[in-house]
Amino acid sequence: MLYLYLGIILFLLVLIVWNMMTEKNLMVQIDAALVIVPLVLRLLLIK
């Protein structure tokens, strides 16, 4: 069950990073960066 959870988080993280890199609007990039931080911490199992 843990690996499924980590897989879902990794999938979301990849999509958000891809969206952040292709987006031209700076505010959307900043919003994506703010979302990435807690997802990376969850992926590293730091809560």
Backbone as a ProteinNet text record, in pm:
[ID]
protein_1_A
[PRIMARY]
MLYLYLGIILFLLVLIVWNMMTEKNLMVQIDAALVIVPLVLRLLLIK
[TERTIARY]
82.4	0	87.5	201.4	291.5	346.2	379	434.5	331.1	207.8	100.7	88.8	92.1	86.1	203	324.3	442	437.2	382.2	368.7	273.3	162.6	65.7	128.6	201.5	267.2	372.7	449.6	551.3	487	376.3	304	256.4	196.2	150.1	267.1	376.3	494.7	550.8	556.3	606	514.6	384.1	290.6	302.4	317.7	326.6	457.5	567.7	696.2	691.2	631.9	619.9	535	426.9	341.7	416.9	495.6	569.9	674.5	738.6	842.2	784.4	663.5	605.1	523.4	493.6	411.9	498.3	444.1	516.9	482.5	367	324	400.6	467.8	550.8	468.7	350.3	268.6	224.8	196	158.8	279.3	398.7	519.9	546.1	522.3	541.2	439.6	315.6	212.8	251.3	302.7	344.4	460.2	552.3	665.1	616.9	515.4	460.9	391.4	335.6	271.3	376.1	487.9	592.5	658.2	678.9	751.2	688.1	559.4	505.1	500.5	486	484.9	621.8	727.9	862.8	886.3	840.4	856.6	779.3	659.9	583.2	650.5	710	778.9	899.7	964.8	1078.4	1035.1	904.6	843	878.6	888.9	908.1	775.5	714.4	581.5	587.6
-118.8	0	126.2	120.4	235.1	266.2	161.2	182.2	240.8	205.7	264.7	413.9	448.8	587.8	667.7	612.1	681	691.9	591.8	596.5	705.6	720.2	825.6	963.7	980.1	1107.9	1137.3	1035.7	1055	1093	1029.1	1060.4	1205.9	1249.2	1387.6	1485.5	1448.2	1533.8	1553	1446.1	1455.6	1544.3	1527.2	1610.7	1758.2	1786.7	1926	1989.2	1914.4	1968.2	1991.8	1898.7	1915.8	2038.5	2056.6	2173.4	2301.8	2299.2	2417.1	2454.6	2355.5	2384	2434.4	2394.1	2436.9	2564.7	2605.6	2725.6	2850.5	2952.6	3077.7	3182.7	3169.3	3265.1	3240.4	3342.6	3329.3	3295.2	3352.1	3325.2	3179	3119.7	2977.7	2891.6	2932.5	2859.6	2866	2980.1	2994.8	2909.8	2909.2	2824.8	2677.2	2635.5	2495.7	2463.4	2556.3	2533.3	2518.2	2595.4	2583.6	2448.9	2393.5	2262.2	2151.1	2171.8	2070.4	2043.8	2147.9	2133	2027.9	2035.3	1931.5	1793	1787.9	1657.4	1590.1	1668	1611.6	1563	1640.2	1598.2	1468.8	1455.9	1332.6	1216.1	1242.7	1137.3	1086.2	1175.9	1136.2	1086.1	1076.1	1029.6	1120.6	1250.3	1350.2	1422.5	1408.7	1469.5	1586.2
0	0	0	67.1	71.4	-68	-143.7	-276.9	-372.3	-355.8	-435.7	-404.5	-278.3	-233.4	-290.7	-281.1	-332.5	-485.2	-551.5	-696	-741.5	-670.8	-704.2	-683.8	-574.8	-547.7	-653.4	-692.3	-795.5	-928.4	-962.5	-1085.5	-1084.6	-974.5	-963.3	-969.1	-906.2	-904.5	-1045	-1121.4	-1259	-1343.2	-1328.7	-1405.2	-1368.2	-1240.9	-1197	-1242.8	-1234.2	-1281.3	-1431.9	-1505.5	-1650.4	-1683.9	-1611.4	-1631.9	-1597.7	-1491.8	-1450.6	-1556	-1615.9	-1715.1	-1848	-1880.6	-2007.5	-1995.1	-1874.8	-1852.5	-1867.6	-1932.2	-1951.7	-1846.3	-1784.4	-1683.1	-1553.2	-1504.5	-1385.3	-1261.3	-1248.5	-1130	-1123.7	-1237.6	-1240.8	-1204.9	-1248.9	-1213.3	-1062.8	-1004.5	-859.8	-784.4	-830.6	-768.4	-776.2	-891	-906.4	-813	-796.7	-705.8	-562	-525	-390	-368.2	-473.5	-463.6	-461	-530	-539.7	-404.5	-325.5	-198.7	-106.9	-74	14.6	-50.5	-183.5	-249.3	-242	-257.6	-244.9	-102.1	-4.6	134	162.2	106.4	122.2	53.4	-64.5	-137.8	-59.1	13.7	97.5	235.4	255.2	380.9	498.7	469.4	574.5	589.2	705.2	722.7	818.3
[MASK]
+++++++++++++++++++++++++++++++++++++++++++++++

